[in-house]
Amino acid sequence: MAKTTNATTQTGKFPYPFRTGWALVLLAINFVVAAFYFHIIE
């Protein structure tokens, strides 16, 4: 079994702030697209 350090996660997933940042970016893009769709932004 390989030794893991504190710098790497055992599950291989991205760090939590990184995933949260991308979730907020995608959510913001979603709201912009919805605003165009409902003609809030012309």
Biopython code that builds the backbone (N, CA, C, O; Angstrom):
import numpy as np
from Bio.PDB.StructureBuilder import StructureBuilder

atoms = [
    (1, "MET", "N", (0.850, -1.194, 0.000)),
    (1, "MET", "CA", (0.000, 0.000, 0.000)),
    (1, "MET", "C", (0.886, 1.245, 0.000)),
    (1, "MET", "O", (1.848, 1.339, 0.762)),
    (2, "ALA", "N", (0.548, 2.181, -0.854)),
    (2, "ALA", "CA", (1.364, 3.380, -0.993)),
    (2, "ALA", "C", (1.134, 4.326, 0.176)),
    (2, "ALA", "O", (0.029, 4.446, 0.705)),
    (3, "LYS", "N", (2.219, 4.993, 0.560)),
    (3, "LYS", "CA", (2.089, 5.993, 1.626)),
    (3, "LYS", "C", (1.532, 7.279, 1.048)),
    (3, "LYS", "O", (1.908, 7.693, -0.049)),
    (4, "THR", "N", (0.641, 7.902, 1.787)),
    (4, "THR", "CA", (0.083, 9.179, 1.354)),
    (4, "THR", "C", (0.548, 10.265, 2.300)),
    (4, "THR", "O", (0.731, 10.040, 3.496)),
    (5, "THR", "N", (0.736, 11.444, 1.741)),
    (5, "THR", "CA", (1.129, 12.583, 2.562)),
    (5, "THR", "C", (-0.076, 13.473, 2.798)),
    (5, "THR", "O", (-1.144, 13.242, 2.231)),
    (6, "ASN", "N", (0.089, 14.485, 3.627)),
    (6, "ASN", "CA", (-1.008, 15.400, 3.907)),
    (6, "ASN", "C", (-1.323, 16.294, 2.712)),
    (6, "ASN", "O", (-2.403, 16.882, 2.652)),
    (7, "ALA", "N", (-0.400, 16.405, 1.767)),
    (7, "ALA", "CA", (-0.612, 17.290, 0.624)),
    (7, "ALA", "C", (-1.575, 16.670, -0.385)),
    (7, "ALA", "O", (-2.237, 17.389, -1.133)),
    (8, "THR", "N", (-1.655, 15.344, -0.411)),
    (8, "THR", "CA", (-2.522, 14.685, -1.379)),
    (8, "THR", "C", (-3.712, 14.075, -0.666)),
    (8, "THR", "O", (-3.620, 13.655, 0.488)),
    (9, "THR", "N", (-4.836, 14.035, -1.375)),
    (9, "THR", "CA", (-6.032, 13.428, -0.798)),
    (9, "THR", "C", (-6.063, 11.952, -1.157)),
    (9, "THR", "O", (-5.574, 11.558, -2.216)),
    (10, "GLN", "N", (-6.626, 11.145, -0.297)),
    (10, "GLN", "CA", (-6.649, 9.707, -0.531)),
    (10, "GLN", "C", (-7.685, 9.316, -1.584)),
    (10, "GLN", "O", (-7.524, 8.298, -2.257)),
    (11, "THR", "N", (-8.733, 10.102, -1.733)),
    (11, "THR", "CA", (-9.789, 9.741, -2.666)),
    (11, "THR", "C", (-9.459, 10.141, -4.094)),
    (11, "THR", "O", (-10.077, 9.630, -5.028)),
    (12, "GLY", "N", (-8.502, 11.039, -4.287)),
    (12, "GLY", "CA", (-8.148, 11.489, -5.617)),
    (12, "GLY", "C", (-9.052, 12.579, -6.149)),
    (12, "GLY", "O", (-8.939, 12.952, -7.316)),
    (13, "LYS", "N", (-9.941, 13.096, -5.329)),
    (13, "LYS", "CA", (-10.824, 14.171, -5.770)),
    (13, "LYS", "C", (-10.093, 15.506, -5.666)),
    (13, "LYS", "O", (-9.048, 15.611, -5.023)),
    (14, "PHE", "N", (-10.663, 16.521, -6.311)),
    (14, "PHE", "CA", (-10.078, 17.851, -6.245)),
    (14, "PHE", "C", (-10.265, 18.435, -4.850)),
    (14, "PHE", "O", (-11.179, 18.033, -4.130)),
    (15, "PRO", "N", (-9.415, 19.373, -4.463)),
    (15, "PRO", "CA", (-9.595, 20.025, -3.159)),
    (15, "PRO", "C", (-10.936, 20.732, -3.085)),
    (15, "PRO", "O", (-11.489, 21.158, -4.099)),
    (16, "TYR", "N", (-11.444, 20.848, -1.874)),
    (16, "TYR", "CA", (-12.786, 21.403, -1.680)),
    (16, "TYR", "C", (-12.929, 22.833, -2.193)),
    (16, "TYR", "O", (-13.929, 23.118, -2.852)),
    (17, "PRO", "N", (-11.983, 23.761, -1.932)),
    (17, "PRO", "CA", (-12.155, 25.122, -2.475)),
    (17, "PRO", "C", (-12.151, 25.156, -4.000)),
    (17, "PRO", "O", (-12.836, 25.981, -4.604)),
    (18, "PHE", "N", (-11.392, 24.275, -4.618)),
    (18, "PHE", "CA", (-11.342, 24.229, -6.081)),
    (18, "PHE", "C", (-12.694, 23.821, -6.646)),
    (18, "PHE", "O", (-13.192, 24.437, -7.588)),
    (19, "ARG", "N", (-13.289, 22.771, -6.063)),
    (19, "ARG", "CA", (-14.598, 22.315, -6.525)),
    (19, "ARG", "C", (-15.669, 23.356, -6.254)),
    (19, "ARG", "O", (-16.568, 23.549, -7.073)),
    (20, "THR", "N", (-15.584, 24.027, -5.117)),
    (20, "THR", "CA", (-16.569, 25.062, -4.779)),
    (20, "THR", "C", (-16.466, 26.232, -5.748)),
    (20, "THR", "O", (-17.482, 26.778, -6.176)),
    (21, "GLY", "N", (-15.246, 26.618, -6.092)),
    (21, "GLY", "CA", (-15.056, 27.721, -7.032)),
    (21, "GLY", "C", (-15.653, 27.407, -8.391)),
    (21, "GLY", "O", (-16.326, 28.252, -8.983)),
    (22, "TRP", "N", (-15.415, 26.197, -8.896)),
    (22, "TRP", "CA", (-15.984, 25.831, -10.187)),
    (22, "TRP", "C", (-17.498, 25.750, -10.123)),
    (22, "TRP", "O", (-18.176, 26.103, -11.088)),
    (23, "ALA", "N", (-18.041, 25.288, -8.996)),
    (23, "ALA", "CA", (-19.501, 25.233, -8.854)),
    (23, "ALA", "C", (-20.097, 26.635, -8.915)),
    (23, "ALA", "O", (-21.140, 26.837, -9.537)),
    (24, "LEU", "N", (-19.444, 27.606, -8.274)),
    (24, "LEU", "CA", (-19.943, 28.983, -8.303)),
    (24, "LEU", "C", (-19.810, 29.591, -9.696)),
    (24, "LEU", "O", (-20.680, 30.350, -10.123)),
    (25, "VAL", "N", (-18.732, 29.268, -10.407)),
    (25, "VAL", "CA", (-18.557, 29.783, -11.770)),
    (25, "VAL", "C", (-19.646, 29.240, -12.689)),
    (25, "VAL", "O", (-20.244, 29.990, -13.461)),
    (26, "LEU", "N", (-19.901, 27.940, -12.607)),
    (26, "LEU", "CA", (-20.923, 27.344, -13.458)),
    (26, "LEU", "C", (-22.313, 27.854, -13.099)),
    (26, "LEU", "O", (-23.154, 28.031, -13.981)),
    (27, "LEU", "N", (-22.560, 28.090, -11.817)),
    (27, "LEU", "CA", (-23.846, 28.639, -11.391)),
    (27, "LEU", "C", (-24.037, 30.055, -11.926)),
    (27, "LEU", "O", (-25.136, 30.419, -12.343)),
    (28, "ALA", "N", (-22.971, 30.854, -11.915)),
    (28, "ALA", "CA", (-23.059, 32.214, -12.442)),
    (28, "ALA", "C", (-23.337, 32.199, -13.944)),
    (28, "ALA", "O", (-24.146, 32.990, -14.428)),
    (29, "ILE", "N", (-22.682, 31.313, -14.681)),
    (29, "ILE", "CA", (-22.938, 31.195, -16.116)),
    (29, "ILE", "C", (-24.380, 30.772, -16.357)),
    (29, "ILE", "O", (-25.026, 31.258, -17.285)),
    (30, "ASN", "N", (-24.881, 29.874, -15.526)),
    (30, "ASN", "CA", (-26.258, 29.418, -15.646)),
    (30, "ASN", "C", (-27.240, 30.573, -15.469)),
    (30, "ASN", "O", (-28.219, 30.673, -16.207)),
    (31, "PHE", "N", (-26.982, 31.449, -14.490)),
    (31, "PHE", "CA", (-27.865, 32.597, -14.276)),
    (31, "PHE", "C", (-27.797, 33.581, -15.447)),
    (31, "PHE", "O", (-28.811, 34.173, -15.816)),
    (32, "VAL", "N", (-26.612, 33.758, -16.033)),
    (32, "VAL", "CA", (-26.482, 34.657, -17.182)),
    (32, "VAL", "C", (-27.273, 34.114, -18.366)),
    (32, "VAL", "O", (-27.970, 34.866, -19.046)),
    (33, "VAL", "N", (-27.166, 32.814, -18.613)),
    (33, "VAL", "CA", (-27.914, 32.205, -19.713)),
    (33, "VAL", "C", (-29.414, 32.309, -19.460)),
    (33, "VAL", "O", (-30.181, 32.575, -20.385)),
    (34, "ALA", "N", (-29.837, 32.102, -18.214)),
    (34, "ALA", "CA", (-31.261, 32.229, -17.881)),
    (34, "ALA", "C", (-31.740, 33.664, -18.064)),
    (34, "ALA", "O", (-32.869, 33.883, -18.503)),
    (35, "ALA", "N", (-30.905, 34.641, -17.738)),
    (35, "ALA", "CA", (-31.286, 36.045, -17.909)),
    (35, "ALA", "C", (-31.458, 36.383, -19.389)),
    (35, "ALA", "O", (-32.377, 37.117, -19.751)),
    (36, "PHE", "N", (-30.587, 35.857, -20.243)),
    (36, "PHE", "CA", (-30.772, 36.052, -21.678)),
    (36, "PHE", "C", (-32.052, 35.373, -22.157)),
    (36, "PHE", "O", (-32.789, 35.925, -22.974)),
    (37, "TYR", "N", (-32.308, 34.179, -21.647)),
    (37, "TYR", "CA", (-33.466, 33.404, -22.096)),
    (37, "TYR", "C", (-34.772, 34.099, -21.742)),
    (37, "TYR", "O", (-35.701, 34.118, -22.550)),
    (38, "PHE", "N", (-34.855, 34.670, -20.545)),
    (38, "PHE", "CA", (-36.072, 35.348, -20.107)),
    (38, "PHE", "C", (-36.073, 36.840, -20.464)),
    (38, "PHE", "O", (-36.905, 37.598, -19.966)),
    (39, "HIS", "N", (-35.134, 37.258, -21.331)),
    (39, "HIS", "CA", (-35.053, 38.630, -21.843)),
    (39, "HIS", "C", (-34.867, 39.659, -20.733)),
    (39, "HIS", "O", (-35.306, 40.802, -20.861)),
    (40, "ILE", "N", (-34.214, 39.253, -19.643)),
    (40, "ILE", "CA", (-33.838, 40.220, -18.612)),
    (40, "ILE", "C", (-32.655, 41.047, -19.120)),
    (40, "ILE", "O", (-32.581, 42.256, -18.897)),
    (41, "ILE", "N", (-31.729, 40.368, -19.811)),
    (41, "ILE", "CA", (-30.613, 41.044, -20.481)),
    (41, "ILE", "C", (-30.902, 40.993, -21.973)),
    (41, "ILE", "O", (-31.276, 39.946, -22.502)),
    (42, "GLU", "N", (-30.731, 42.109, -22.641)),
    (42, "GLU", "CA", (-30.956, 42.131, -24.096)),
    (42, "GLU", "C", (-29.622, 42.060, -24.820)),
    (42, "GLU", "O", (-29.586, 42.066, -26.050)),
]
sb = StructureBuilder()
sb.init_structure("model")
sb.init_model(0)
sb.init_chain("A")
sb.init_seg("    ")
for serial, (resi, resn, name, xyz) in enumerate(atoms, 1):
    if name == "N":
        sb.init_residue(resn, " ", resi, " ")
    sb.init_atom(name, np.array(xyz, "f"), 0.0, 1.0, " ", f" {name:<3s}", serial, name[0])
structure = sb.get_structure()
